[in-house]
Amino acid sequence: MIFVCVGSREYQFNRLLKEVDSLIESGVIKDEVFAQIADSNYVPKHYKYSRFLDEKEFNKYQDEADLIVTHGGTGAIIGALKKKKQVIAVPRLAKYGEHIDDHQTQITGVLAEQKLLLEVRDIEKLGRSIQKIKEKPIVKVYNKESDVFGLVDQYIEENSKKKKRKGLTPLAKSAILTPLNLLYDISPKTALKILFRLKHGQKLDLKNPKTYSEKLQWIKLYYKNPLLPKLVDKYTVRQYVEERCPEILDKLIWQGFDPESIPWNKLPEKCVIKVTHGSGLNIICKNTKLLDRKKTKKILKKWLKYKFIKCYGEWFYGVEKPRIIIEEYLDNGSGESPEDYKIMCFGGKPEYITVDTNRFTDHRKNIYTTDWKFLKGVRMDFPNGEPMQPLPKEVTKKLLNYASILSQGFPHARVDLYIVKEKIYFGEITFTMGAGFDKVTPYEFDLEMGQKLLLPEK
């Protein structure tokens, strides 16, 4: 029996379903066929089908099948390979309206290179591939130790020498990290260990983590506070702040899910347009009358489809449905973005202040104690800049108090605040800064912060 599965995406996969019918008509396929067709609008003529299957039914058809013809989804492929089935993978392609991009080709291409399955991108070659796999079945057995680690080793070999990848979109980064995303589906711990070694050049100890960077990996794996998804979303976090210190919220001009609904003619001259689930996905608009609306809507639609990179392990991002928010433009009078004060809190207690300057040009980051002692030479992924003049004691006291209020009840939180014309504004709350992969130097400071981060019970 041949089991055809197309996944549960809302996009059609008529191309595959039509070809299976054609191959039955021509006699190339003589086996019984059953298909899971989801929202495809093509109705099979010569084989039985169901739009959706529950887990028990899906496993039943996988178990009974001699051959599985599947879309390029990681879960479907890995599930079939684990059951030692013969697999032909047909990746969904954007040009046929089957997905938003061609990322499935990254997955199927890597696994085909490893000779774990046959890949078919040109649907006219499906029949020949079915004949080929029947005449000469794939004998290489899927094994997560030998095969997936081999993919990851290949990734590291090809990419470890490339220090920084600037200007990559989340989709591009996810494509580059395909082998690690595959591995994360099977073993999140292993994926994080490999990424940690690649980023930090040392082994990750999850049984007895000591450094700040190690403990952030532990938090991603074992700290499942249900509040986190709401607090990392730029819209839903507003309610949390509203309940505790509403005076530091900036003005929300508009929010919604569809760029086509933005009331362009009612926007102020200056504003900030952003999506709520990503980092750096902002449009700083200093003159809405000159804004290219068509281009802006296109960008926002693209951003709304972005998903966080799976293998980084930050499970709480993107859980809330992404939306667009338009906020007031915070102008400090200089024409530059206001200074960003990031308060590092441990158990609700502020311990360090990091100050980011020139974030969009020559990014610099300085780390200070809460009494403004500059920790010269201490770096978190960016070089130091010139030390700033300490803020007045009363302003510092307010900053630290707001950070303490908003970080209460969490083992660690970084609370970002701005000061514009002597008024404090809320920025965001981050629980795993840089996913724990930002390089912290010297190592002794990584240890020092780690001592302050007290992990909860699993």
C-alpha positions in Angstrom: 0.0 0.0 0.0 1.1 3.5 -0.8 0.3 6.2 1.8 0.3 9.8 0.5 0.4 12.6 3.0 0.4 16.3 2.4 0.5 17.7 5.9 -2.0 20.0 7.6 -1.1 23.3 6.1 -3.9 25.5 4.8 -2.3 25.5 1.3 -3.4 23.1 -1.4 -1.1 20.4 -2.8 -3.1 19.5 -6.0 0.0 18.9 -8.0 0.9 15.8 -6.1 -2.7 14.5 -5.8 -3.3 14.9 -9.6 -0.1 13.1 -10.5 -1.0 10.1 -8.3 -4.3 9.8 -10.1 -2.6 10.0 -13.5 -0.1 7.3 -12.5 -3.0 5.0 -11.5 -4.7 5.6 -14.8 -1.6 4.9 -16.7 -0.9 1.7 -14.8 2.4 2.8 -13.3 0.8 2.6 -9.8 -0.9 -0.8 -9.3 -0.9 -0.7 -5.5 -3.7 0.4 -3.3 -3.4 4.1 -2.4 -4.7 6.1 0.5 -4.1 9.8 0.8 -4.4 12.5 3.5 -5.2 15.6 1.4 -5.9 18.4 3.9 -7.3 21.6 2.3 -6.4 20.7 -1.3 -9.3 21.4 -3.6 -8.5 18.5 -6.0 -10.6 15.5 -5.3 -8.9 12.1 -6.0 -10.7 9.9 -8.6 -9.0 6.5 -8.3 -8.0 6.2 -4.6 -9.4 6.6 -1.2 -8.7 9.7 0.9 -9.4 11.7 4.0 -8.7 15.4 4.5 -7.3 15.0 8.0 -6.3 12.1 10.2 -5.9 12.0 14.0 -2.6 10.7 15.3 -3.8 7.1 15.8 -5.1 7.0 12.2 -2.0 8.6 10.8 0.3 6.1 12.5 -2.0 3.2 11.3 -1.6 4.2 7.6 2.2 4.7 8.1 2.5 1.3 9.6 0.5 -0.4 6.9 2.3 1.3 4.0 5.1 -0.2 2.0 5.9 3.2 0.5 5.2 6.7 1.8 4.9 9.6 -0.5 5.0 12.7 1.6 5.4 16.5 1.4 8.6 17.9 2.8 7.5 18.5 6.4 10.1 17.4 9.0 7.6 15.6 11.2 6.1 13.4 8.4 9.5 12.5 7.0 11.2 11.7 10.3 8.2 9.7 11.4 8.3 7.6 8.2 12.1 7.1 8.4 11.9 6.1 12.1 9.5 3.3 11.0 12.1 2.2 8.4 9.7 2.9 5.5 10.6 3.6 1.9 10.1 7.4 1.4 9.6 9.6 -1.5 9.5 13.3 -0.5 7.8 15.9 -2.8 8.6 19.4 -1.3 5.9 22.0 -1.5 6.9 24.9 -3.9 5.9 28.5 -3.5 5.5 29.1 -7.3 2.6 26.7 -7.3 0.9 28.3 -4.3 1.8 25.3 -2.1 3.6 27.2 0.6 4.9 30.7 1.4 8.5 29.7 0.4 10.6 26.8 -0.7 12.1 25.9 2.7 10.9 22.3 2.3 13.5 21.8 -0.4 16.2 22.5 2.1 15.0 19.6 4.2 14.3 17.1 1.4 17.5 18.0 -0.3 19.7 17.3 2.7 18.0 14.0 3.4 18.2 13.0 -0.3 21.9 13.7 -0.3 22.3 11.4 2.7 20.5 8.7 0.6 17.7 8.3 3.2 14.9 9.0 0.7 14.2 9.9 -2.9 13.4 13.6 -3.6 11.0 14.6 -6.4 10.7 18.3 -7.3 9.6 17.8 -10.8 6.2 16.0 -10.4 6.5 14.3 -13.8 9.4 12.3 -12.3 7.2 10.8 -9.5 6.3 7.7 -11.5 10.0 6.9 -12.4 10.9 7.4 -8.7 8.2 5.0 -7.6 9.5 2.4 -10.0 13.1 3.0 -9.0 12.4 2.6 -5.3 10.4 -0.6 -5.9 13.2 -2.1 -8.0 16.0 -1.0 -5.7 14.7 -0.1 -2.2 16.8 2.3 -0.1 18.8 0.2 2.3 20.4 2.9 4.4 18.5 2.9 7.8 17.7 6.2 9.5 19.6 6.5 12.7 19.6 9.7 14.7 23.1 9.2 15.9 24.8 8.5 12.6 22.6 10.3 10.1 21.4 13.5 11.8 24.7 14.1 13.5 26.3 13.7 10.1 24.0 16.5 8.7 25.0 18.7 11.6 28.7 18.0 11.2 28.3 19.0 7.6 26.6 22.2 8.6 29.3 23.1 11.1 32.1 22.3 8.7 30.5 24.6 6.0 29.5 27.4 8.3 31.7 27.6 11.4 34.3 29.8 9.6 31.7 32.3 8.6 31.7 34.5 11.8 28.7 36.8 11.1 25.9 36.5 8.7 24.6 40.1 8.4 21.3 41.0 6.8 19.8 37.5 6.8 16.1 37.2 7.2 14.7 34.7 9.8 13.6 32.6 6.8 17.1 32.6 5.4 18.6 31.8 8.8 16.2 28.9 9.3 17.1 27.5 5.9 20.8 27.7 6.7 20.1 25.9 10.0 17.9 23.2 8.5 20.0 20.3 9.8 19.9 21.6 13.3 16.1 22.3 13.0 15.8 18.7 12.0 17.8 17.5 14.9 15.8 19.7 17.3 12.7 17.8 16.4 14.3 14.7 17.6 16.5 15.9 20.4 16.3 19.5 21.6 19.1 18.9 24.1 21.4 17.7 21.5 20.7 20.5 19.1 21.3 23.1 21.8 24.5 21.4 22.8 25.9 21.5 19.3 24.9 25.1 18.8 26.4 26.0 22.2 29.7 24.4 21.2 29.6 26.2 17.9 28.8 29.6 19.4 30.8 29.4 22.6 33.6 27.0 21.7 32.9 24.8 24.8 30.8 21.9 26.0 27.3 22.6 27.4 26.8 21.1 30.8 23.1 20.9 31.5 23.4 18.6 34.5 25.5 21.2 36.4 25.3 24.5 34.5 27.5 27.2 36.0 27.7 30.1 33.6 25.0 32.5 32.6 25.1 31.3 29.0 24.7 27.6 30.1 21.8 28.5 32.5 19.9 30.2 29.7 20.0 26.9 27.7 18.6 25.1 30.8 15.8 27.7 31.1 14.8 27.2 27.4 14.6 23.4 28.0 13.0 23.2 31.4 11.4 26.5 32.5 7.9 26.3 31.0 6.2 29.3 32.6 2.9 29.8 30.7 3.3 33.6 31.1 6.3 33.8 28.9 4.5 33.7 25.5 2.4 36.7 26.5 5.3 38.7 27.9 7.6 38.3 24.8 4.8 39.5 22.5 5.0 43.2 22.0 1.2 43.6 22.1 0.1 41.2 24.8 2.9 42.3 27.2 1.1 45.7 27.3 -1.6 44.3 29.6 1.1 43.0 32.0 2.7 46.4 32.2 -0.6 48.2 32.3 -1.5 46.3 35.5 1.8 47.2 37.2 3.1 50.5 35.9 0.9 51.9 33.2 2.6 55.3 33.3 5.6 53.9 31.3 3.7 52.6 28.3 4.0 54.6 25.1 0.9 55.4 23.2 -0.6 52.6 21.1 -2.0 54.2 17.9 -3.3 51.1 16.2 -3.2 47.3 16.3 -4.5 44.6 14.0 -3.6 41.5 12.0 -4.0 42.8 8.4 -1.8 45.5 6.8 -4.7 46.3 4.5 -6.7 47.6 7.5 -4.1 50.2 8.6 -5.8 53.6 8.8 -3.1 55.4 6.9 -4.8 58.8 6.7 -5.3 58.9 10.4 -1.7 58.2 11.4 0.4 61.0 12.9 3.3 62.4 11.0 5.8 60.3 13.0 5.2 56.7 14.2 6.8 53.3 14.6 5.3 50.3 12.8 6.3 46.9 14.0 5.2 43.3 14.2 4.8 41.8 17.6 6.7 38.5 17.5 10.1 39.3 16.1 13.3 41.2 16.8 14.3 44.2 14.6 11.1 44.0 12.5 10.3 47.7 12.9 9.7 50.6 10.4 10.6 53.9 11.9 8.5 56.4 10.0 9.3 60.1 10.3 6.8 61.3 7.7 3.8 59.1 7.0 2.8 61.3 4.0 6.0 60.2 2.2 5.7 56.5 3.3 5.4 54.1 0.4 2.2 52.3 1.6 2.3 49.5 -1.0 5.8 48.6 -0.1 5.2 48.9 3.6 2.2 46.5 3.4 4.2 44.0 1.4 7.0 44.1 4.0 4.5 43.7 6.9 2.8 40.7 5.2 6.2 39.1 4.8 7.1 39.8 8.4 3.9 38.4 9.8 4.8 35.0 8.3 8.2 34.9 9.9 8.7 32.2 12.5 11.4 32.0 15.2 14.3 29.6 14.4 13.3 26.3 15.9 16.7 25.1 16.9 17.4 28.1 19.1 14.9 26.6 21.5 13.0 29.8 22.4 9.6 28.0 22.4 7.7 31.0 23.8 8.2 33.3 20.8 5.4 33.3 18.2 2.9 31.4 20.4 0.6 34.4 20.4 -0.8 35.2 17.0 1.5 37.8 15.3 0.0 41.2 14.7 1.0 44.7 13.7 1.2 47.5 16.2 1.7 51.2 15.5 3.1 53.2 18.4 4.1 56.8 18.9 7.6 57.8 17.8 9.8 58.5 20.7 11.9 61.5 19.8 14.8 62.5 22.1 15.3 65.7 20.1 18.6 64.6 18.4 17.1 62.7 15.5 18.7 59.5 16.8 17.0 56.6 18.5 16.8 57.1 22.3 19.3 55.3 24.5 18.2 51.9 25.5 18.7 50.9 29.1 18.5 47.1 29.6 18.3 46.1 33.2 19.5 42.6 34.0 17.4 41.3 36.9 17.9 38.0 38.8 15.1 36.8 41.0 13.5 40.3 40.6 16.6 42.1 41.7 18.4 44.4 39.3 22.1 43.6 39.1 23.5 45.2 35.9 22.6 47.9 33.4 23.6 47.5 29.8 23.4 50.6 27.6 23.1 50.2 23.8 24.0 53.1 21.6 24.0 53.6 17.8 22.0 50.4 17.4 21.3 51.0 13.7 24.8 52.2 12.7 27.9 51.4 14.8 26.3 49.3 17.6 28.1 49.6 21.0 27.2 48.0 24.3 28.5 49.0 27.8 27.8 47.1 31.0 27.5 48.9 34.3 26.7 47.9 37.9 23.5 49.4 39.3 25.6 52.3 40.8 27.1 53.1 37.3 30.5 51.5 37.7 31.6 50.9 34.1 32.8 47.3 33.6 35.5 48.0 31.1 36.3 45.1 28.9 33.2 43.2 29.7 31.4 42.4 26.4 28.1 40.9 25.4 28.5 40.3 21.7 29.2 43.9 20.9 32.3 46.1 21.6 32.3 48.7 24.3 31.7 52.3 23.5 32.7 55.5 25.4 31.4 55.3 29.0 28.5 57.6 29.6 27.8 60.0 32.4 25.8 58.3 35.1 22.1 59.1 35.2 20.9 61.2 38.2 20.2 59.1 41.3 16.5 59.7 41.3 16.2 58.6 37.6 18.3 55.5 38.3 16.2 54.6 41.3 13.1 54.8 39.1 14.6 52.7 36.4 15.7 50.0 38.8 12.3 50.1 40.6 10.3 49.6 37.3 12.7 46.8 36.3 12.3 45.1 39.7 8.5 45.3 39.5 8.3 43.8 36.0 10.8 41.0 36.7 9.3 39.7 39.9 8.6 36.0 39.9 11.1 35.1 37.2 14.5 33.5 37.7 15.9 36.0 35.2 14.5 38.8 33.0 16.1 41.7 31.1 13.8 44.7 31.2 14.4 47.2 28.5 13.5 50.9 29.2 14.0 54.2 27.4 14.3 57.7 28.6 12.9 60.4 26.4 12.8 64.0 27.6 13.2 62.8 31.2 10.3 60.4 30.9 10.8 56.6 31.3 9.1 54.3 28.7 8.8 50.5 28.5 10.6 48.7 25.7 10.3 44.9 26.2 11.0 42.0 28.5 13.5 39.3 27.4 14.1 36.0 29.3 16.8 34.4 27.2 19.0 37.2 25.9 20.4 36.3 22.5 19.1 32.8 23.1 22.1 32.3 25.3 24.4 32.3 22.3 25.7 35.9 22.6 29.4 35.7 23.4 30.0 36.9 27.0 33.6 37.9 27.8 35.6 37.4 29.9 34.5 33.9 31.0 34.8 35.0 34.6 31.9 37.5 34.1 29.8 34.7 32.5 30.4 32.8 35.7 29.6 35.8 37.9 26.2 36.3 36.2 25.6 32.5 36.4 26.0 32.6 40.2 23.3 35.2 40.4 20.9 33.2 38.2 19.3 30.7 40.6 17.4 28.0 38.6 14.0 26.7 39.8 13.2 23.0 40.2 12.5 21.2 36.9 
